[in-house]
Amino acid sequence: MPESIARVRVRYAETDKMGVAYYANYFVWFEVGRCELLRSLGGSYRDMELNGVMLPAIEAHCEFRMPARYDDALEISTTSSLLSPARVEFNYQVVRSSDRAVVAVGQTIHAAIDGSGRPRRLPKNIEMILS
């Protein structure tokens, strides 16, 4: 199963009044991980879109295990698996670098669509790199 590690640092603007990373930012960090996985496999969202394939999220889930705080260095480990010829699942694990604590885990599921929003099969080259 392909895997990549992306690194981010919690910015002050990403925290709430309690100094904890705001929950919606995890989905942004998942996107960072997803883009890095595609790059590490020799592709990119830009390449897919230029070839008429878009991957909107149709499901998203995040389980928060412990807080990430301002200036924490985080690693987003991302893997993928094909659910069907037109759907792909990405799995994420967010780890705090300093103590290796798992702060969150999650998944997103994406459907392949064409430029007019109709479902389509993933092109073979994309299917191969994601499986």
N, C-alpha and C positions, 0 to 999 in steps of 0.2 A: 504494500500500500504506500503510495507516495506521501511524503511528509515534508513540511518546511517549518522553519522557526523564524518568526518576525519579532523584532524588538521595538518596544515603545516605552516612553517614560510618561507617567501621569503628569499632565500639566495642571497648573493652578486653576485654569479656566474649566477643567474637566471635573472639578470637585464641587461638592455641595457645601452648605453652611457648616456641616460637621467635619469637613476636611476629608471626606470619603469620595472616591470616584463615583460620579453619578451613573446610575445603572444603564442609561441609554448609550453611554460611551463604549460599553462592552461590544455592542453591535457594530460600532465604527471600528473598533480594534479587530473584530472578526473579519471585517472587510479588508483591513490591512493584511491579515493573515491569509485570506483567500487570494488576494492579488499576488502576494509573495509566492504562494504555492504555484499559481499558474505561471509566474515568471520563472520559477526554479525548474519547471517542467518544459520550458521553451515556448510558452504561449503568453497571452495577456488578454485582458478584457478588450482592449483596443483592437487587437487582431481579430477576436471573435466578432465584435461589432462590425468591423470592416468587411467581414465575411457574411454578414447578415444574421448573426446569432446573438441573441441577448439572453441573459440569465437572471430574470427578476426573482427575488426571494418570494416563495409562496408559504413558507413556514419559518419561524425563528424561535429558538428556545435558549434560555441561559439560566444556569443554576449558580447562584452566588454562594461561595463557601466561606469566604472571609473578605474583609474590606481591603481594597487597594487604596493607598493614600497619595497625596501630593508628593511628587518626586520619586515614587517607587519605580524602579526599572522592572518592566514586565516582558515576558516572552510568551508569544502566542504560537503554540504548536498547532498546525493545521493539517488535516488529512482529508481525503475525499473518497467517495465510493459511488458508483453508478447505481441508481435505483431502477432505472429503465433507460431505453435509448433516448428519452427526452427529459429525464430528471436526474439530478445529481445532489448528493448530500455532502456537506462539509461538516467536519467535527473539529472542535476547538478545545484547547486546554490553555488557560491563562495562568502562568506561574510567576510568582515574585522572584526575581533573580537573587536577591540577597539571602533568602532562607529556603528557597525551592518550594515554598508553600503554594499549593494550588488554590488560587483565589476564585476561579470560576471555570466551568465547563459549559459547552453549548453546542448546538447544531443549527444549521440552516439548510433548507431544502430549496432548490432552484429549478424552475422549469425552463426549458429551451423554447424560445419563441422567435419568430421572424420579425422583420421591421414593421409589419402591420399588426403585430400582437397575436398572431395565430401560432398554436403549438407546432413544433417541428422537431425532427430528430437532430441530435447533436452530430456535427460532421465527424467522420471516422477519426481524423487526426486528433480532435478534441476528446472524443470518447476514449481513445487509446491512452492519452496522457492522464486522464482523470481516473481510469480504472486501475 
